[in-house]
Amino acid sequence: MKEQLPKQVYTSEYRAQAVLLVTRDGLSIAAAARRLSVSLKTLANWVKRAKDGGLPASDAGAVAGRRIAGGRGSRELAAAARNR
């Protein structure tokens, strides 16, 4: 039997900042997904939900432009934003 990897869990802040790379900073979904090592489909779902207004309330402030320090992957997000 094939061993399964644990499901990846991302904080709402991480998701919101990843969406900002696409919506505000102009990266393509594919480029942002590669830089963050996130599945293309996963990031596409986050962007679609954000555009449809489906992000949880805790994400709304981050999508509006607030940068959130700390959390999983904040260094990767900062590096991706610098390298755009």
C-alpha positions as CSV (number, residue, x, y, z in Angstrom):
1,M,0.0,0.0,0.0
2,K,1.3,3.5,-0.9
3,E,2.1,5.7,2.0
4,Q,0.2,9.1,1.8
5,L,1.8,12.4,2.6
6,P,0.1,14.5,5.2
7,K,-2.2,17.2,3.9
8,Q,-0.6,20.6,3.6
9,V,-2.1,23.2,5.8
10,Y,-1.8,27.0,5.1
11,T,-2.8,29.8,7.4
12,S,-5.4,32.3,6.1
13,E,-2.7,35.0,6.2
14,Y,-0.5,32.9,3.9
15,R,-3.3,32.3,1.5
16,A,-4.2,36.0,1.4
17,Q,-0.7,37.1,0.8
18,A,-0.3,34.5,-1.9
19,V,-3.4,36.0,-3.6
20,L,-1.9,39.5,-3.3
21,L,1.1,38.3,-5.4
22,V,-1.3,37.6,-8.2
23,T,-4.0,40.3,-7.8
24,R,-1.9,43.3,-6.7
25,D,1.6,42.5,-7.8
26,G,0.7,41.2,-11.2
27,L,2.4,37.8,-11.1
28,S,0.7,35.1,-13.1
29,I,-0.8,32.3,-11.0
30,A,1.7,29.8,-12.5
31,A,4.7,32.0,-11.6
32,A,3.4,32.7,-8.0
33,A,2.7,29.0,-7.5
34,R,6.2,28.0,-8.6
35,R,7.8,30.7,-6.4
36,L,5.8,29.6,-3.3
37,S,6.0,25.8,-4.0
38,V,2.2,25.7,-3.9
39,S,0.1,23.7,-6.3
40,L,-1.1,25.7,-9.3
41,K,-4.7,24.5,-8.8
42,T,-4.6,25.4,-5.1
43,L,-3.4,28.9,-5.8
44,A,-6.0,29.3,-8.6
45,N,-8.7,28.3,-6.2
46,W,-7.6,30.8,-3.7
47,V,-7.5,33.6,-6.3
48,K,-11.0,32.6,-7.6
49,R,-12.4,32.6,-4.1
50,A,-10.8,36.0,-3.4
51,K,-12.3,37.5,-6.6
52,D,-15.7,36.0,-5.7
53,G,-15.6,37.5,-2.2
54,G,-15.3,34.0,-0.7
55,L,-12.3,34.5,1.5
56,P,-13.0,34.3,5.3
57,A,-13.2,37.6,7.2
58,S,-9.7,37.1,8.6
59,D,-8.4,37.2,5.0
60,A,-10.2,40.4,4.0
61,G,-7.7,42.8,5.7
62,A,-4.7,41.1,4.2
63,V,-6.2,41.2,0.7
64,A,-7.0,44.9,1.2
65,G,-3.3,45.5,1.4
66,R,-2.2,44.8,5.0
67,R,1.0,42.9,5.2
68,I,1.1,40.2,7.9
69,A,4.4,39.2,9.5
70,G,5.1,35.7,10.6
71,G,3.2,32.5,9.9
72,R,4.0,29.7,7.6
73,G,5.9,30.8,4.5
74,S,6.2,34.6,5.2
75,R,9.8,34.6,4.1
76,E,8.8,32.8,0.8
77,L,6.1,35.4,0.2
78,A,8.4,38.3,0.9
79,A,11.1,36.9,-1.4
80,A,8.5,36.3,-4.2
81,A,7.3,39.8,-3.9
82,R,10.9,41.2,-4.1
83,N,11.6,39.0,-7.2
84,R,8.6,40.0,-9.3
